[in-house]
């Protein structure tokens, strides 16, 4: 186990911190310390001792109740007998509060002794949560869901919605799909259900369904709450799009009688979390000569050259930088009994930790609600976003088209950044791997994506009869994006082609109409019924067009004038449409708040599937029993809430490309008389029986509240089985087609989830804990007529097409290859092995089947990309306005395919090497981990050397804040002032040797999770923020 703090030793870290914390950070720290003095600057008043006792309505003492003098920070907490004592003004007011009870204010009135009886607070149980197409009291929910509040989101400054979910909800695994500025995340809710179709959840933003809203497009500061629907009872209402879970996002709306203006900002500095130790120029040149000698070749460098190289160029230092991030938010909200509004504007600017990378976003949100009369309400939600993303090439294959990070690791340290004439060095040393300079690639690539998005809706509610309400809404989600790319002569590709430019314009327009009737009625005071019925329609039109050219006279105009190039390349365009029509229904019944029943059904008709299977029905049912409402538990002093839940239902997955069920034609090239002719021919065979993937899920859960809800617990067991997997099946060559998409096979996910929230101390000093953990087991049950097939991307450059298998009986995402057991130390070991042509110092592999040869039959499972456990832990400590929050999250039991190791430990001398190769095998250094240097090298084979433990525990965020007392801020006509400092990703416990264990070279790819190859590294940051409320 290694503990990485800034990726360096403590002494180095301290020096680095002194260098990295700039003057802006220092004055913010100073401002925080000044603010901490405010409690001592309050005007002194004449006080006298006041004592008393706090009990519940039944007379039982309430220990740990909070007793505070109103308008001050003076306070205490009750002891185990409920007694308290403090000094307070004779005409002051005491505010008494305790978790699970309604707060109460008591006028002292000159008394020295007071007795307080607190009533039980049903707010926690009566809290309203958002569910599909409506809301419910939390106590009445029969399905499995988790909530993330605005406070949770604000506690960790994030740039995207998906990041706000990480470590916050049991059963929700969040991994960065890209660490680049504006990068998205990969989210798995209770495991992945599909092999070829999508596995990301459905997002519903103020009622508007959007698939895969995981990037930085939506402003997290606008979010009031997020509910994660996990079991079939909760997700079946979304039918063919609910199998992967649903994230309901509710944005902030105005509240009657509260006209507020809020300003929020933070500024921070980001750094690369860790740099990889590499050979310097002298060490590298020595290895090159050694590799040449061992291969029977002449050395490349003379002794004089090696002596003169020194440290050479550290290419990681050249491309990584300290990068600022800043965020500004202004919000106005409020209203009257009839009209409510919320308006916000936001600007985010994030510079990347790699030079020339950055992301900025400006957004505007307007939410409006108006009550025309007692029966008619209208409202609207509107969000406009403008984003600019300047990206550098990362997360791609190696070789001549290698990316910036890949080149920084492999480029020769003997090369300088600049030529003697001041121009950038572009190519590597002759005879070494021919890749571009990382600095030249970063500065010479112009890759700008500008996006404009409008998402909004209008709605109307009309009460037809008492208890009967009709609601209709119309919405649109319109996206325009333009990507402009230019590879200048400072890049290897641009030099060879005389500059290459392309422009891609895309536009996507989605419309939505939903109509629902809701009827609620209570009979005989104990029978509560709610019925929902509705019809919805949603459709989309997508278009793209691309123009490319190369061979420019110079790099001045970049992509601004494609026509000035000497060669116009073949343009491209595409268009597609889809539509989904649906009928929905739901019935809720509860008897006296004890016995709860929910039944849901949705019928979906989708344009994506075959003519024989356009429609499908997705039902679900769930029941719950609130034992805490039974006479034998009601009033129990320990157990104040206890609910058992059981659910079962079906949901679907329609996330495949359009037109997969139809026969299609495509362009095909042919050669006639040495002339390439483009023709049209069949490209896909029709499948009118193509249908959705269906997930059947059973869930058993329990919700518990103890000690007046000071401890709340939620636990679930689930079992999901997905059938009719959408698989690409090979076809006989005589058919004229290579493959066809068919419904075959099945997958199971089963697991347990546990969430615990506790108030450990509830006096003047308060300590709360939120903990969640989940374990999921994924297994392929069937693949039709196959038992396994090769899967997972690796590297074409390394001639490694796959990283593993999909195999019946195993989870998706397994790594498959050879198992190494060290290095041959002498010739006798070679003679007794299955590798007869090896030499002492070569890597040895296990002959698994004992046939005396190392071949494909000796490959075994080396690891799994999916973790066995994942979760999060938050501890929050507060005292008189000062609050410290420590948030940790991590995974356990997952592996990472470190593709970088193939070349960084190749020891051929063609590229720079990891510092681990200093311990390479030589006759005088019998290493058993790193083989000998050899310029000839061997073919790359996937082995256990490249599969590493990816488990980690990360201190994700440490946040220290101070909220000024109300008595102070009221004097300057404010209602809230809060300052804070935050450190993110500062400490990580991991065995992984790469930049960061949270890595995904192939983004959201289902079959290629857990791979690292030239990926954009994760960052760590320290920031300071200010929140002001008027």
N, C-alpha and C positions, 0 to 999 in steps of 0.2 A: 504494500500500500504506500503510495506517495502522496504527500500533501503539497499541493501547488498553491502558493500564494504569490500572485503576479508571475508565476512561472519561474521564480528565481529564489535564491537564498534570502534569508531575512535581512542580512546586511545590504545586499544589492537592492532589495526591495525598498529599504529605508532611503537609500541614496536616490533611487528612482522616484520615490514619492516626493522628495524635496525638489526634484527637478520638474516633476510633472504638474504639481499643484501650482497653477499660475496665480497672479495677483488677484484676478477676479474671484477665484475660489477663496483666497485668504480673507478678502473683505467680507465675503458672505459668512464665513465662519465667525468673523468678528461681530457681524451684525447679530448672529444667533446668540453669542455670548452676552451681548448688550441686552437683547430681548429677555434673556433669562433673569435679568436683574429686576424686571418690572414687578414681580410679586413683592419685592422689598420696597418699592417706591410708592405703594398704595398709602393713602393718608391714614394715619393711625386714628382709631376711635376708642372711646371709653368702653371697656368690656367688663363682663362679670361672668363667673362660672355658671354654666347651665348643664344639668344632667337629666337623664331620663331613661326610658326603656321603650324599645320598639318590638311590637308583637304582630302576629297575623290576626285575621278576623276571629280565629278560634282561640286566641289568647296565647298561643305558643310563641316563644321567643324567636326572633329572627337574628341569627348571628351574621356578622359581616355586612350589615346594612350601612349604606353610605349616608352620613349626616354632614351637611355643608351649610355654612352661613351664606345666604343668598347674596350674590353680587360680590363675593370675595373668594379667595382660595383657602380660607380657613375651614377645616373639616376634620372628621374622624370617622371611625367605623365602630359598630357595636361589637361587644365581646360575645362569648358563647352563650351568655344569659340574656343577650339582647340589650345590655346596658351601654350607655355612652356618657361622656363628659367632655365639655370643651368650653372655651371662653367666647362670649358673643355679646354684641350690643344689646342693651336692655329692650330696645324697640326694634330689634332685628327680626329676621325671618329665617327659620330652619327649613332646608329642603332635604327630605328623607327619601331615599330610593333603595331598592333592592331588586335584583334580577327575579322576575316572576311575579312582582307586585307592582301596583300602581303607585307612582311617586306622589308625595303629599307635601304641602307647604304648611308650616305651623308658625303663627305669630307668637313671639316670645312674650310680649306684653309685660315685661318686668319680672316674669316668673323665673325661679331657679330650678324648678322641677317640671318636666313635661312627660306625658305618656302618649305614645303614638300607635295607632292600629292601622296597618296597611292592608288594603284589599288585594286579593289575587288579581293579577293582570292576565286577562285572556288574550291580550294582543298578540303574543307569540303564536298561540294556536290559531287565532283568527286572522293572522297575517295573510294577505291576499297574494297569491303567486299567479304568474301568467302560465296558462296551458294553451294547447292548440285551439284557436278560435274562441278564446274566452279567458276568464279568470276563475279561480276557485280559492276558498279558504284553505290554508295550508293543512289544517286539521282534517279536511274532507278529501284530500288527495289520496287516491288509491293506487296510483302508479309510482314509478321510480323516477325521481328527478332531483337535480342539484341546482342550487342557486349561487350566483356570484353577484354581489352587490356593487354599487358605485364606490363604496368605501374600499372594498377589496381591490377594485380596479385602480383607484387613486393611490393605493398604498405602494404600488410598484409602477413607476412611470414606464409605459410601454407605447410603442408606435402603432400596433395593430391589435385587432380584436382577438385573434387566436392566442397571442402571447398572454393576454389577460386571463386565460383559462388554465394556464400551465400550473400544475400543482395545487389547484384550488378545488377540484371536484373529483371524488372517488370514481374510478372507472374511465376517466378521460385522460388519455395519454397524448401529450402535446410535445412535438419535436420540431425544432427549426428546420424547415425545408431549405432555407438559404439564410446565411448570416449577413448577407450584403444589406446595405441600407434599403429599407422598404421591402425586405424579403418576407416571404410567407412562412407558414408552419404546416406541418402534417398533423392531423388530429385523428385519433382512433378512439371511438366510444365503444367500449366493451369488445375490442379487437376488430380485425378486418374480416369482412364477410365475403369478399369477392376476390377473384384472381385477375380477371380482365376488365371488369366494370369498376366504377369509382368506389372508393372507400371513405371519402370525406363526408362529413355530416351536411345536412341541409340547414341553412341559416334562414331565419324568418325575421326580417328587420321591420319592426312596426307593422307586422302583418303581411309583409311582402316576401315570398319565398325566393331565396337565391342559393344556388348550389356553390359550395366551396368559397365562402367569403372569408378567407384566412389571411389575406395580406394586410398591408397598411393603408388600404383605401378608405376604410371607415374610421372616423375619429373616435378613439375610446373615451375621450373626455365627455362626449355627448351621451354616453350610455348610463341609464338609470339602473338596469339590472339585466342579467342574462340567466335564463333557465335552460338547463340541459336535460332534455327528455331522453330517457335511456331504455325503458322497457317497452314492450309492444302496446301495453295499455295507453301509454303516453304518446307513442309515435304512430300508431296505426291510423290516426286521424289524418296523417299526411301520406298514407297509402304507399304508392309506388316510389316515393322518395324518402321514406322513413326508416329503412332498414339500417342505415349507418348512424342513426341518432339524429336529433334535431336540437339546434341551438336557437332559442327564442330571444331576440334582442329587443329590449324596450328602451327607447331614448327618453330623455328628460322632457317633461311637460310642465307647464305652469301650474301653480297652486293658488287657489282663491285666497285673497287677502294678504298675500306675501309678494310684494314687489321688491325684487332683489336684483342687484347688479354684482356680478362676481368676476374678478380678474385672477387668473392663475398663470403662473409662468415657472419655468425651470431652465437652468443652463448647466451643461455638464461637459466633461472631457472624457473621451473614449480612448482606449488603448487596446492593442492586440493582447488577448488574454495570456498568451504564451508564445514564445518563439522556439523553433526546433533547433537543437544544437547540431551544427554542421561543421565540416572540415574547413579550416582556413586555407589560404592559398598554398602555404608551405606544406601543410599536411596533405592537401589534395595532390600537389605535384609529386610528392614522395610516393603516394599510393599509385599514381599513374605509372611511374617508372617501375614500381614493384610488379604491377599487373603486366606490363610489357615484358619484363624479365621472365616472369613465371610462364609466359606464353612463348618464350624463345625469341622475343623480338627486341629491337634496340630501344633504349630509353628515349623518351620524348624530350625531357628537360635535362639541361646540364646542371651540375652542382652549383655553378655560379648563379644560374637563373633561380634555382630553388632558394638559395641563400638571399637573393634580392627580392623575393616575393613578399616576405613578411606576412601580415595578416590578410592582405589582399582586400577584396570587396565583399562585405557582408550584404548580400542582396536583400535579405529580410529587412535590414535596417534602412535600405534604400526605398523599399515600397511601402513599409508600414509607417504610420504617423500617428501623432496625437490629433484627434479629430473632435471638434466641438459638436454638440447637439443642443438645440434650443427649441422651446415650445411656448406658445402664447395662446391664451384662451380668454375671450370676453363673452360673458353670458348675461342676458337680461331676461328675467322671468317674473311671472306674477299674474294678476288678474282679479276679477270680481267673481261674484257668485255665478254670473252668466257667461263671462268671457275670460278665458285663460290663454296665456301665450308663453312661449319660450323661444328666444332668439340667441344664437351663438355664432361666433366666428373664431376660427382657429388657424394658426400657422405653425407648421413643424418644419424645421430645417435640420437634417442629419447629414453631416459630412462622414464619409466612410473612412475606416482605418487604413484602407489602401488608397494611395494617391489617385486622384482624378475620379473617385467614386463619391456620389452624393445622392440624396433624395430630399425633396421638399414637397410639402402638401399644404394647400390652402383649402379650407372648407367653410361652408355656411349652412346652418340648419335653422329651419323655422317650423315650429309646431304650434298649432292653433286649435282651440276648442271653443265652441259657442253654443249656448243653450238658448234656442229660439223661444221655446216655451216648455211647459212641463212634459210635453210628449215628443218634442222634436229637437235633436242635437246634431250638429255638424262639426266637422273638423278636418284638419289637413296636416300632413307631415311632408316636409320637403328638405332634401339634402343635396347640396351642390359641392362637388369636389374637383379640384384641379391639382394634378400631380406632375412632377418632373423627376425622372430617374435617369441619372447619368451612371451607367454601369461600366465596369471593366471586365474583361474576359476571365472568368473563373469557372470552376465546376464543369469542366469539359475533359475530353480525352487528351492524352499527352502527345509527345512527338513534335513534329514540326509545327503543328497548329496548337501547341501547348499554351496554357493560360498563364496569367501573371504569377499566381502562387506556385504553379508547377515549375515555371522557369526560375523563380527565385530560389527554389530548392535544388534545381538541377544545373543551372548555368554555372560556368566555370568561375571560381573566385579569383582566378588569375587575371580576369578581364576587368578593365576599368568601366565606369559608367559612361565617361565621355572620351571621345577621340582627342588627339592633340589639337585638332582644329576647333574643338568646342562642340562638335556635333555628337549626338548620341550614338554609342555603340549599338549596333542592331543585331549582328550575328555572333554566335559563339566562336570559340577558337577552332580553326580548321582541324579536322580529325576527331573533334568531340561531337556530341549530339547536336545536330543542327536545329536549334530552337532560337527564338527571338529573345533579346534582352528583356528582362521583366520590366525595367523602367521604361524602355522604349515602347513596349507593348501597352503599358498603362497610359502613358502620355500620348501615344500615337493612335489610340483607338477612340473614335468619337461614337458613342453609343447612347443616344438620347431618346427616351420614350416619354412622350407628353400625353397625358390622359385627361379627359374631361368626362365627368359622370354626373348624371342627374337621376336621383331615385326619390320617388315621392308618391303620395296617394291622397285622395280625398274620400271622406266617408260621411254617411248620414245614418242616424238611428231614429227610428220612429216607433213609439209605443202605441200599438194598434189597440190593445186592450190591457187591462191590469195584468201584469205578468207576461204579456206577449209583446216581443220587440222584434222589429225587422231592421236589419242592417245591410247596407249596400256600400261597396267601396270600389273605386277605380284607381289603378296605379300604373306607374311606368318606371322602368329602369333602363336608362339610355347611356351607353358607353361609346365614346369616341377615343381612339388611340392612334398615335402616329409614332412609329419607331424609325429613327434616322441613324444609319450606321455608315461610318467611313473608316477604312483601314488605310492609314497614311503610309508614306515611305519609311516611317520610323518603326513599322511592324514588318516582320518577315514576309508575310503574305502580301502586304502593300508594296514592298520593295520589288518583289517578283512580278507583280501585275501592274505596276505603275499607278497604284492607288485603286481601291475598289469601294464603290458606294451602293447603298440600297435604301429604299424608302418603302415602308409597309404601312398602309392605312387600313384600320379595321373599324367597323362599327357594329354594335350589337344593340338591338332594341327589343325589350321585353315588355309586354303589357299584361295586365291582370284585372279581372273583374270577379268579385266575390259577393254572394248574396246569401244571407242566413236569416233564419227565424229561430228565436229563443223563447221558450215558454217555461216559467217557473211558478210553482204552486205548492203551498203547504196545506196538508189536510190533517185535521184533528190534532194540530199543534206538534205532531211527532213524525208525520210522513212528509218528507221534503223531496219534491220531484223537479228535475230540470231536463228539458228536451231541447236538442239543437238539430236543425236540419238545414241543408244548404246546397247550393250549386255554384261551382267555381270554374273559371276558364282562364288559361294562361297560355301565351304564345310568344315566340321569339323569331326574329329575323337577324341573321348574321351575314356580313359581307367583308371581304378583304381583297386588297389589290397590292401587288408588289412590283416595283420597277428596280432594275439593277444595271450597273454599267461599270466599266473598268478601263484603265489606260488614260489617266488624266495628265495634262501638261505639268501640273504642280499640285500641291496640297492646299492651296489658298482657299478655294471655294468649298472644299470637302464635299458634302452631299447636297449642296445648295443648287448645283447645276448639273444634273445627270447627262444632259445633252452635250456637254463639253467633252465627254470622254470619247476615246477612239473606238471603243467596242461596247455596243449595247447588248446586254445579256437577255436571255429569254424571260419575258415578264410572266407573272402568275396572278391568278385571281380565283376566288371561290365564293360560294354563297350557300346558305342552308336555312331551313325553317323547321320549327317543331311546334307542336301544340298539345296541350293536356286539358281535357275536360273531366270534371269530377262531380260526383254526388257524395255528400258527407252526412253523417248522422251520429248523434251521441245521446245517451240517456244516463242521467245520474239520479240515484235514489239513496236517501239516507233516513234511517229510522232512529229518531231521538238522539242523533249524533253518535250512535253506537255502532250501527251496522251500515256499511257503505257499499254501494254497487255502482260500477261504471261499465257501460257497454258502448262500443264504438264500431262504426263501419264506414268504409270509404270505397267507392267504385271509381276507378280511374280508366280513362280511355286515352291512350298515347299514340302519337303518330310514329313513334320510334320502332314499334314492333310489327310483327307480321299480320297479314290480313286476317288470319284465323285467330289471332290473339290480341286484338286491339284493346279489349277491356278485361279487367280483373277486379276482384273484390277482396278487400283486406279487413277482416273483422278482428275484434279483440274484446276481452272481458276481464274485469278485475273486481275483487271484493276486499274489504278491509273490516277489521273488528277493533274498535277502540275499547280495550279492556279497562282503561282508566275511567271510563264513564259508567262502568258496572258498579253496583252497590258494594261489592266486596273490595273494590280498590278506590272508589271515589273518596276523596279526603285523605288518602294515604299521605303521610308526611314525607316519605322517601320517593315513591313513584307517583309523579303527578301527571305523566302522560305515557301511555303504552298502546301502541297500535301494531297489529299484524296485517300484512298485505300479501295477496296472492294474485298473480295476473298471467294471462296467456293470450297470444294473438299473433297475427300475421302482418308483415310489412314487406315492402318491395324495394327493388333497386333498378332504376331505368337509365343509369348513367353510362350509356354507350354512345358512340357517335351516331349521327343521323343516317338513315337509309340503309342500315345494315341488313335489313330483311329483304331488300330489293336487289334485283339483278342490275348491274351498272356497267357502263362503258367507260373506258379510259384510253388515254393516249398511249400509243406504242410506236417505237422507232423501228424503221426497217432500212436496209441498205440496197438501193437500186442503182446499178452502174456507178458505184463509188460515191453515191449521193445519199445522205441521210434524209429519209422521208418520214414525216410524222403522220400516222394514221390513227384510226379509232377502232377499238376492238373490245370484246367482253373482258371485264376485270373482276366481276364477282358474281357468284351464282345466287339465285334467289332462295330465300327460306321463309315461306309464308307462315310457318309454325313458330317462328322466333317469338319468345315471350320473356317476361320479367324474371329476374331472380327473386325468389321468395324466401323470407327469413321467418321461421316460426320460433317464438321466444317464450319461455316460461320464467317467471320471476317469483321468488319468495323473499319478503323483506320484513323488517321490524324497525319501528321508530320508538325511541325511549326518551323520556325526560325525567331527570332525577333531581331531587333537592331543589324544588322550585325552579326547575330548568337550568340550574347552575351547570348541570352536565346533560348534554343531549347526545344521543347516539343513533346512527342509522346504519343498518347492515343489510346487505342483499346477497342472495345467491341467484345466479341466472344460468340458463342453458339455452343457447341459440343454435339452430340448425338452418343453414342456407342450402336450398336445393335449386335445381335447374340453373346451375352455374353457366354463365355465358363464356364458353371456351372456343378458341380458334382451333378447329380440328383439321389435320392434314387430309387432303383428298388425293385419290389416285391420279397419277400424271395423265392418264388417258382422258380424264374429265376435262382437261384444259385449264384447270384451276389449281392453285397451290393449297388453299385452305378455305374453310367456311366457318362462320360463327354459328354455333349450335348450343342448345341447352343440355348440358351434361354435367354430372358430378355434384358433389355436396361438400360442405365445410361445417365444422362445429366450433363454436366458441363457448366455453363455460368458465365461470369464475366467481369470485367473491369480492365484495366491496365493503369497506368499513370507513365511516366518518364519525369523528368525535369532536365535539366542541365543549369547552369547559371554561367556567369562570373560577379560577383557582383562588384569587383574592379579590374582594369586592369592597374594600374600604377606600380610604384616601389614596392608598396605593393599590392599584388594580392590575391584575395579571390574568390574561385570557390566553387560551390555547385552541388552535384549530388544527386537527390532524386528519389526514385521509390516506388510505392505502388500498391497493387493489391488486389482485392476481388474476390473470387471464390465461387460459390454455386453449390454444388454437390447434385444430387438427383437420387435415384433409381426409374426408371419409371416402370419397369416390371421384374418379376422373374418367368415368365411362369405361371404354375398353382399354384405357391405359392405366398403368400403375405408377408411372413417373415420367417427367420430361424435364429437359434442361431449362433453366430459367435464370433470371437475374443478369443484369448487364455488368460487364467488367471493363475491358479495354481492348479496342481494336488495334491500337498502337502496339500493345504488348502481345497481341495475338491470343488474347484470353476472351473468348466470346461470352462466357457465362460465369457466374459466381456460385451457382448452386443448382438445386433441383426443386421441383414441386413433386412430392412423393406422398402416396397414400399412407396414412398413419402418422405423418409428420406435420409440423406446422409450416405455414408459408414463410419463406425467408430463411431457409437453412443454407449454410455454407458447406461446400462439398469439395474435398480435395485430398491431398496426400498428407500423411502425418510424419513429421520429421522427428528424429530422436538424436539430434546432435550432429557432430562433425567427425568424419573419419580421421583418426589420430595417426594411423600407420598403415602400411601395406597389408599386414596380416588381417586387419579389420576389413579392408577392401576385399581381400581374397575370400573371406568368409561371409560376404554379403551378397545381395542380389544385384548390386551395382558393380559389375566386374570392370567396367571401363573408368571407374572413378579414380581419383588420386587422393592421397592424404591431404586433408584440408578442405575437401569437398563436402557438401551437405549430404547427409544420409537420410533415407526414407524407410519407413517400415513396410516390409513385405507382408501385407495383411493376410493373404491367402496361402503364403508359404510355397508358391510355385517357382521360386528362384528368379523371378523377374519383377521389375517395377513397371507397372502399366496401369491402364485405367481401372482394372479390376481391384487395385489396391486403394482406391479412393474411399474415404469414409466421411461421415458427418463431422464437421469441425466446430460448428457453433450455430447459434440462432440469432437472428436480428431482433426478434421480439423479446422484450424483457419478461422475467418471471414475476417481478414486483415493480410497482411504481407508485409514487405518492408525493405528499407534501406536508410540511409542518410549519405553522406560524405561531410565534409567541409574541404577545404584545404586552408591554409594561407601561403604565401611565401613572403620573403623580403630579397633581396640581398644574395641569397644562402641558407638562413634559411627557412625551410618548416615545417609546423605543419599540420598534417592530423588527423582528428577525424572521425572515421567510426562507425556508430551505425546501428543496425538492430534488428528486433523483430517481434513478432506476437501478435495478439489480438483475443479473442473470442474462443480459444481452451481450452479443458480440459485435465487433466492428471489423469489417474487411478493410484493412489499411493497404490500399493499392499502392500508395506512395512507397512502401517498403521494397517493392520489386526493384525499383531503380536506385533508391537511396541505399540499398544494400547489395547492389549488383556486383560491386568490386571489379568492374571491367575497366574503369577509368574514363569512360566516355562522358560521365556526368558527375557532378559533385555528390558526395556521400554523407550519410549521417555520421555524427561523431561517434556513434557506437562502433563503426568500423575501425576505430583506433585499436579496438580489442580483437582484430581479425586474427585468424589462425596463421601462425608461422611456425617453423620448426622449433623456434625458441619460445613461442607463446602458444601453447596447445589449447586455444580457445575451443569451447564446445557449443558456442552460440553463433559466431560469425565466421564464415568460411574464408578461405585464402583469396587473395587478389589474383585475378586471371583475366587478361585482356580478351581471351577467346570467349569466355562465358558459356552459359548454357541456356537452352530454351526456358522461358518463364513457365513455372507450374505453380498453381495455387496450392499452398500448403499451410500447415498450422502456424508457420512463422508469420504469415500475413493476417491471421485471425487473432484479434486481441480482445481481452475483456473490456467491454464498454460500460460496465457499471460505474456509476458516479453518485456522489452526494454533493450538492452545490448549495452554498449560502447564496441564494439568489438575490436577496436584497436585505440590506440593513438600513433602516430608516429612523432618523432621530428628528423629532419635530417639537415645536413649542407653539402653543396657542395662547395668545395674550388674554388675560382675564377680561371678562365682559365689562367690569368696572373701569378698566383702562381704555378699551377701544370705544366705549360709548362716549367718552369725552371728546373723541375726534370724529364723532358721527359715523362710526362704522359698527358693524355687528359681528365681524369676524376678521382676525388677522392671524395667519399661521405661517411660520417659516420652518424649513426643514432642509436637512442634508441627507443624501442617500448614496450608498455604495452598492453597485450591482455586479454580480458575478465575480466578487473579489476573492473568494476562497472556493476551491474545488478539490474534493478528495476523489482520486481516480488512479487506476493503473494504466490507463490508455496513454500511449507514447505520442500521439498526434497532437495537433493544435488544440482540439476540443472534442470531448466525447459526444457532444450533441451535434452530430454532423449527418448530412444526407446529400452526397454527391449527386444523386439522381432525383432530388426533389421529392415529389409526392408519389413516385413510382411504387406500386404495391410490391412487386417482385424484386426490387433492388434497394430495399431499405438497409441502412447501416453501412454504407460504403463511403470511403474517404479517399479522394483523389484530386489534388489541386483545388480543394474547396476553400471558399472564403472563410477565414477563421472567425471564431466568436470573439466578442469584445468584452471588456470590463469597463466600468465607468464610475465616476464620482460626480454627483451633481448637487445643486442647491436650488431650492424653489421657494416661491412665495405665493400664498393665497390670500386675497383680500375680498371681503364682502361688504357691500354698501347697503 
